[in-house]
């Protein structure tokens, strides 16, 4: 029997006050999980206001949370919302059907 491991979908969206942008990103995560065979809802959905550590920073590697900005002595001015969704490991239903389960 094939098992799907714990899986995480994460990214950032602009912090504009328009929650439809975040809703769209979370929907994309659910679609991606379903395409991989996950059938349940994410166990964890987290969001956090962030900012880039420098103006030309990379949203993948140069994000600072409020706590990190404070520790670095930087005025926290959030411009991005970081999100993370995590699914529990589960059995792959297609593999179970193919094995006669």
C-alpha positions in Angstrom: 0.0 0.0 0.0 1.3 3.4 -1.0 1.1 6.2 1.6 1.0 9.9 0.9 3.4 11.6 3.3 2.7 14.7 5.4 2.6 17.5 2.8 2.9 21.3 3.1 1.8 24.0 0.7 3.1 27.5 1.4 3.7 30.9 -0.1 3.1 34.6 0.2 0.5 37.0 -1.1 0.4 40.8 -1.0 -1.0 42.2 2.3 -3.5 44.6 0.7 -6.6 44.0 2.9 -8.2 42.1 0.0 -8.8 38.6 1.5 -9.9 37.2 -1.8 -6.2 37.0 -2.8 -5.5 34.8 0.3 -8.7 32.7 -0.4 -7.5 32.1 -3.9 -4.1 31.0 -2.7 -5.6 28.6 -0.1 -8.0 27.2 -2.8 -4.9 26.5 -5.0 -3.4 24.6 -2.2 -6.5 22.5 -1.8 -6.6 21.8 -5.5 -2.9 20.8 -5.5 -3.4 18.5 -2.6 -6.4 16.8 -4.3 -4.4 16.4 -7.5 -1.8 14.5 -5.4 -4.4 12.3 -3.9 -5.1 13.8 -0.5 -8.7 13.5 0.4 -8.9 15.4 3.8 -8.8 19.0 4.7 -5.5 20.5 5.8 -4.7 19.9 9.5 -3.0 23.3 9.8 -3.6 26.6 8.1 -1.4 29.4 9.4 -0.9 32.9 8.3 1.6 35.6 9.4 2.2 39.2 8.4 5.7 39.6 7.1 8.0 42.1 5.3 11.0 41.8 3.1 14.3 42.2 4.9 15.5 44.5 2.1 13.7 46.3 -0.8 15.0 43.9 -3.5 14.5 40.9 -1.3 13.2 37.5 -2.5 9.8 36.5 -0.9 11.1 32.9 -0.7 14.2 33.6 1.4 14.2 37.2 2.7 11.0 37.4 4.8 10.9 38.8 8.3 8.2 38.3 10.9 7.4 41.1 13.4 9.5 39.3 16.0 12.5 38.9 13.6 12.3 42.5 12.6 12.3 43.6 16.2 15.3 41.4 17.0 17.1 43.0 13.9 16.2 46.5 15.0 14.1 47.1 11.9 10.8 49.0 12.0 8.2 46.3 11.1 6.1 47.4 8.1 4.2 44.3 6.9 3.7 44.1 3.1 3.2 40.3 2.6 1.1 37.6 4.2 2.8 34.3 4.5 0.6 31.2 4.5 1.2 27.6 5.2 -1.2 24.6 4.9 -0.3 21.1 6.1 -2.0 17.8 5.3 -1.6 14.7 7.4 -0.1 11.6 5.8 -2.8 9.3 4.4 -3.1 6.1 2.4 -3.2 6.7 -1.4 -6.8 5.6 -2.3 -5.9 4.9 -5.9 -3.1 2.5 -4.9 -5.5 0.7 -2.6 -8.1 0.3 -5.4 -5.4 -1.0 -7.8 -4.3 -3.5 -5.2 -7.8 -4.7 -4.8 -8.4 -3.0 -1.4 
